[in-house]
Amino acid sequence: MRTIGHIDHPSNKITVLEHNNKITLQIESGLLSQSFAFRDGSPVSDFAAVQKFCTPDFLAKVDQRFLEMNQDYFNQISQGIEEKFPEII
């Protein structure tokens, strides 16, 4: 898999990858990641097409999904987990 480009975004890292004529759009925010794969024959077949695919509306939905994912992550990790501090003598 090779990187064919990056798309500028104020808060997310957006990378476009290519492997065996298949395109993957990877969007990262902190510890979270969303990936969108485009198969052979898809209208999204190169970097320019991915740039057109990443409309402001689409990226706003991705950001909303990250907010939901982040909330789920912290809710899950905080349930039943007691902080353990080393005993100081």
CORWO-V472722 format. One record per backbone hydrogen bond with DSSP energy under -0.5 kcal/mol. NH is the residue of the N-H (numbers start at 0). CO is the residue of the C=O. If there is no record, write none. Layout:
NH_CO, NH_CO
This chain:
1_17, 3_15, 4_15, 6_13, 12_27, 13_6, 13_11, 14_12, 14_25, 15_4, 16_14, 16_23, 17_1, 18_21, 21_18, 22_37, 23_16, 24_35, 25_14, 25_23, 26_24, 26_33, 27_12, 28_31, 31_28, 33_26, 35_24, 37_22, 41_38, 44_42, 49_45, 50_46, 51_47, 52_48, 53_49, 54_52, 58_54, 59_55, 60_56, 61_57, 62_58, 63_59, 64_60, 65_61, 66_62, 67_63, 68_64, 69_65, 70_66, 71_67, 72_68, 73_69, 74_70, 75_71, 76_72, 77_73, 78_74, 78_75, 79_77, 80_77, 81_79, 82_80, 84_82, 88_86
